[in-house]
Amino acid sequence: MTKKRRPHFSAFKAKVALTAVRGLKTMSELASDFDVHPQMIAQWKKKLLTEAEEIFERPGSKSKQDKESNEAELYQQIGKLQMELEWLKKTMPR
């Protein structure tokens, strides 16, 4: 008999991931304690470790990807405005 999928709340995932990060028990022990597959615990632990720095970012600061996309958009706007300016210079009588 297979088990049905159960949704887990973020607080539960955080608790399990933090317990896994502490390293006091093996994945198998944690899996039996929390009734979750060891692979899920490994995924939650990995996510916690890779995204932990975002927790401590300053409010209002943007992630690197957001900054890069914003910068690319601004450069695109600058190019468009420069083209419009050149076109206006050519078409305007002096």
N, CA, C and O of each residue as an XYZ file, in Angstrom:
376
protein
N       0.840     -1.178      0.000
C       0.000      0.000      0.000
C       0.887      1.244      0.000
O       1.827      1.352      0.788
N       0.576      2.172     -0.889
C       1.372      3.385     -0.984
C       0.733      4.490     -0.148
O      -0.483      4.545      0.034
N       1.584      5.348      0.341
C       1.097      6.476      1.135
C       0.664      7.599      0.213
O       1.219      7.788     -0.870
N      -0.337      8.340      0.661
C      -0.744      9.527     -0.081
C       0.225     10.662      0.230
O       0.845     10.702      1.293
N       0.337     11.561     -0.701
C       1.170     12.735     -0.455
C       0.514     13.625      0.583
O      -0.698     13.839      0.576
N       1.337     14.130      1.464
C       0.822     15.040      2.482
C       1.497     16.396      2.307
O       2.713     16.473      2.133
N       0.719     17.443      2.352
C       1.359     18.769      2.293
C       2.013     19.078      3.644
O       1.458     18.784      4.703
N       3.180     19.667      3.580
C       3.879     20.047      4.808
C       3.976     21.563      4.856
O       4.302     22.207      3.859
N       3.692     22.120      6.012
C       3.761     23.566      6.181
C       5.217     24.006      6.250
O       6.104     23.229      6.604
N       5.440     25.251      5.908
C       6.808     25.763      5.869
C       7.475     25.725      7.236
O       8.684     25.511      7.319
N       6.722     25.926      8.306
C       7.302     25.874      9.650
C       7.825     24.465      9.952
O       8.883     24.309     10.561
N       7.089     23.459      9.529
C       7.516     22.080      9.732
C       8.780     21.788      8.927
O       9.717     21.167      9.428
N       8.795     22.243      7.670
C       9.965     22.029      6.824
C      11.195     22.698      7.428
O      12.284     22.124      7.429
N      11.018     23.912      7.941
C      12.140     24.636      8.544
C      12.657     23.900      9.775
O      13.865     23.786      9.980
N      11.740     23.409     10.583
C      12.133     22.687     11.794
C      12.937     21.442     11.439
O      13.980     21.180     12.037
N      12.455     20.681     10.472
C      13.141     19.459     10.055
C      14.498     19.792      9.441
O      15.494     19.133      9.739
N      14.541     20.816      8.582
C      15.800     21.198      7.934
C      16.823     21.674      8.951
O      18.000     21.327      8.856
N      16.390     22.461      9.915
C      17.322     22.927     10.953
C      17.854     21.766     11.787
O      19.029     21.738     12.152
N      16.989     20.821     12.078
C      17.423     19.639     12.817
C      18.452     18.858     12.001
O      19.426     18.344     12.550
N      18.232     18.774     10.698
C      19.177     18.075      9.832
C      20.508     18.806      9.759
O      21.565     18.176      9.728
N      20.462     20.132      9.730
C      21.693     20.928      9.663
C      22.526     20.732     10.928
O      23.756     20.705     10.870
N      21.864     20.597     12.051
C      22.594     20.397     13.309
C      23.445     19.132     13.256
O      24.517     19.075     13.857
N      22.968     18.125     12.541
C      23.752     16.911     12.349
C      23.833     15.997     13.556
O      24.739     15.167     13.637
N      22.918     16.125     14.486
C      22.954     15.278     15.672
C      22.397     13.881     15.414
O      22.689     12.940     16.151
N      21.588     13.758     14.355
C      21.002     12.465     13.996
C      21.217     12.211     12.509
O      21.434     13.142     11.733
N      21.155     10.958     12.127
C      21.274     10.608     10.715
C      19.969     10.914      9.998
O      18.937     11.141     10.628
N      20.030     10.917      8.680
C      18.817     11.169      7.888
C      17.757     10.106      8.172
O      16.566     10.410      8.236
N      18.192      8.873      8.341
C      17.241      7.791      8.619
C      16.544      8.005      9.958
O      15.340      7.784     10.083
N      17.302      8.430     10.944
C      16.697      8.695     12.262
C      15.706      9.853     12.178
O      14.619      9.798     12.752
N      16.097     10.897     11.460
C      15.199     12.044     11.297
C      13.939     11.642     10.540
O      12.836     12.075     10.872
N      14.117     10.817      9.528
C      12.982     10.371      8.726
C      11.974      9.615      9.578
O      10.766      9.807      9.442
N      12.468      8.768     10.441
C      11.541      8.022     11.298
C      10.945      8.917     12.379
O       9.783      8.745     12.749
N      11.728      9.877     12.894
C      11.209     10.797     13.914
C      10.092     11.677     13.372
O       9.073     11.878     14.032
N      10.289     12.199     12.169
C       9.329     13.147     11.600
C       8.371     12.512     10.594
O       7.497     13.194     10.059
N       8.526     11.223     10.335
C       7.680     10.487      9.382
C       7.710     11.137      8.000
O       6.676     11.403      7.387
N       8.930     11.381      7.538
C       9.163     12.001      6.226
C      10.276     11.207      5.551
O      11.153     10.671      6.229
N      10.250     11.128      4.238
C      11.277     10.405      3.495
C      12.614     11.136      3.630
O      12.650     12.366      3.597
N      13.709     10.392      3.780
C      15.034     11.015      3.922
C      15.395     11.942      2.763
O      16.076     12.948      2.959
N      14.941     11.605      1.564
C      15.242     12.455      0.412
C      14.590     13.831      0.550
O      15.171     14.840      0.152
N      13.387     13.867      1.113
C      12.716     15.153      1.335
C      13.509     15.999      2.333
O      13.679     17.205      2.154
N      13.983     15.346      3.372
C      14.777     16.066      4.379
C      16.034     16.634      3.735
O      16.413     17.772      4.008
N      16.679     15.852      2.887
C      17.890     16.317      2.201
C      17.587     17.518      1.310
O      18.375     18.463      1.252
N      16.449     17.486      0.614
C      16.059     18.615     -0.242
C      15.796     19.863      0.584
O      16.241     20.953      0.223
N      15.077     19.710      1.691
C      14.768     20.867      2.543
C      16.043     21.440      3.156
O      16.191     22.657      3.267
N      16.959     20.562      3.551
C      18.229     21.009      4.124
C      19.029     21.796      3.081
O      19.573     22.863      3.368
N      19.086     21.250      1.876
C      19.820     21.916      0.796
C      19.225     23.295      0.511
O      19.958     24.270      0.343
N      17.887     23.370      0.459
C      17.218     24.647      0.196
C      17.507     25.650      1.310
O      17.751     26.828      1.049
N      17.478     25.173      2.547
C      17.773     26.051      3.686
C      19.182     26.610      3.578
O      19.395     27.805      3.787
N      20.130     25.767      3.258
C      21.523     26.216      3.186
C      21.771     27.149      2.009
O      22.570     28.078      2.124
N      21.102     26.923      0.878
C      21.345     27.770     -0.293
C      20.612     29.102     -0.210
O      21.064     30.090     -0.789
N      19.489     29.146      0.501
C      18.707     30.374      0.548
C      18.787     31.093      1.886
O      18.052     32.053      2.117
N      19.660     30.645      2.760
C      19.757     31.238      4.092
C      20.207     32.694      4.052
O      19.762     33.496      4.873
N      21.076     33.048      3.115
C      21.595     34.419      3.073
C      20.501     35.439      2.763
O      20.604     36.601      3.156
N      19.459     35.009      2.062
C      18.368     35.928      1.738
C      17.620     36.390      2.984
O      17.030     37.470      2.992
N      17.645     35.585      4.024
C      16.965     35.948      5.263
C      17.594     37.207      5.864
O      16.899     38.041      6.445
N      18.892     37.333      5.722
C      19.613     38.419      6.372
C      19.888     39.615      5.473
O      20.618     40.526      5.862
N      19.308     39.621      4.268
C      19.491     40.775      3.398
C      18.775     41.982      3.985
O      17.773     41.853      4.687
N      19.295     43.118      3.692
C      18.675     44.353      4.169
C      17.330     44.551      3.495
O      17.160     44.217      2.322
N      16.376     45.094      4.238
C      15.075     45.366      3.614
C      15.255     46.354      2.460
O      15.978     47.344      2.576
N      14.602     46.072      1.379
C      14.690     46.948      0.219
C      15.836     46.622     -0.712
O      15.864     47.112     -1.841
N      16.785     45.807     -0.272
C      17.867     45.445     -1.177
C      17.368     44.362     -2.113
O      16.572     43.504     -1.733
N      17.845     44.417     -3.329
C      17.380     43.485     -4.342
C      18.398     42.374     -4.520
O      19.588     42.566     -4.270
N      17.940     41.240     -4.941
C      18.843     40.135     -5.197
C      19.681     40.447     -6.445
O      19.365     41.363     -7.204
N      20.727     39.690     -6.635
C      21.634     39.907     -7.757
C      20.902     39.774     -9.088
O      21.140     40.551    -10.013
N      20.019     38.797     -9.182
C      19.283     38.574    -10.420
C      18.348     39.744    -10.698
O      18.234     40.176    -11.845
N      17.676     40.266     -9.670
C      16.792     41.414     -9.845
C      17.576     42.635    -10.317
O      17.119     43.384    -11.181
N      18.759     42.827     -9.742
C      19.590     43.961    -10.130
C      20.028     43.850    -11.585
O      20.017     44.834    -12.324
N      20.417     42.635    -11.991
C      20.882     42.432    -13.368
C      19.756     42.652    -14.372
O      19.977     43.252    -15.424
N      18.556     42.177    -14.064
C      17.441     42.359    -14.995
C      17.037     43.825    -15.061
O      16.681     44.323    -16.129
N      17.088     44.520    -13.928
C      16.767     45.937    -13.900
C      17.806     46.728    -14.692
O      17.464     47.655    -15.427
N      19.059     46.361    -14.539
C      20.141     47.033    -15.262
C      19.990     46.831    -16.770
O      20.168     47.771    -17.544
N      19.664     45.613    -17.184
C      19.479     45.326    -18.607
C      18.315     46.137    -19.172
O      18.396     46.643    -20.292
N      17.250     46.259    -18.414
C      16.093     47.047    -18.853
C      16.459     48.519    -18.997
O      16.034     49.176    -19.947
N      17.245     49.037    -18.061
C      17.652     50.440    -18.131
C      18.554     50.695    -19.340
O      18.407     51.714    -20.015
N      19.483     49.784    -19.617
C      20.334     49.936    -20.790
C      19.507     49.905    -22.076
O      19.805     50.628    -23.026
N      18.480     49.074    -22.103
C      17.594     49.015    -23.261
C      16.867     50.344    -23.446
O      16.738     50.833    -24.568
N      16.397     50.923    -22.356
C      15.713     52.219    -22.437
C      16.662     53.317    -22.893
O      16.281     54.182    -23.681
N      17.898     53.286    -22.398
C      18.890     54.280    -22.810
C      19.134     54.193    -24.311
O      19.174     55.213    -24.999
N      19.297     52.977    -24.816
C      19.516     52.790    -26.253
C      18.353     53.310    -27.074
O      18.553     53.954    -28.105
N      17.144     53.036    -26.625
C      15.955     53.503    -27.336
C      15.897     55.031    -27.345
O      15.592     55.640    -28.370
N      16.189     55.642    -26.203
C      16.155     57.105    -26.121
C      17.247     57.737    -26.985
O      17.030     58.788    -27.589
N      18.405     57.108    -27.045
C      19.477     57.627    -27.895
C      19.083     57.560    -29.367
O      19.380     58.477    -30.132
N      18.420     56.486    -29.763
C      17.969     56.364    -31.148
C      16.920     57.429    -31.461
O      16.952     58.033    -32.532
N      15.994     57.661    -30.534
C      14.969     58.684    -30.745
C      15.603     60.066    -30.842
O      15.182     60.887    -31.657
N      16.611     60.327    -30.017
C      17.291     61.620    -30.039
C      17.993     61.828    -31.378
O      17.903     62.907    -31.964
N      18.686     60.810    -31.861
C      19.355     60.911    -33.157
C      18.343     61.145    -34.275
O      18.590     61.945    -35.177
N      17.217     60.459    -34.222
C      16.185     60.632    -35.245
C      15.628     62.048    -35.202
O      15.407     62.665    -36.244
N      15.400     62.565    -33.988
C      14.895     63.933    -33.859
C      15.891     64.965    -34.361
O      15.502     65.958    -34.975
N      17.179     64.735    -34.103
C      18.218     65.643    -34.597
C      18.226     65.706    -36.121
O      18.435     66.767    -36.708
N      17.997     64.558    -36.751
C      18.006     64.496    -38.215
C      16.769     65.128    -38.823
O      16.848     65.748    -39.884
N      15.641     64.982    -38.175
C      14.380     65.435    -38.770
C      14.023     66.879    -38.418
O      13.224     67.499    -39.120
N      14.591     67.419    -37.362
C      14.251     68.778    -36.942
C      14.992     69.805    -37.810
O      16.200     69.687    -38.014
N      14.276     70.803    -38.316
C      14.966     71.860    -39.086
C      15.816     72.710    -38.148
O      15.497     72.894    -36.973
N      16.895     73.214    -38.703
C      17.787     74.042    -37.865
C      17.595     75.472    -38.119
O      18.261     76.303    -37.503
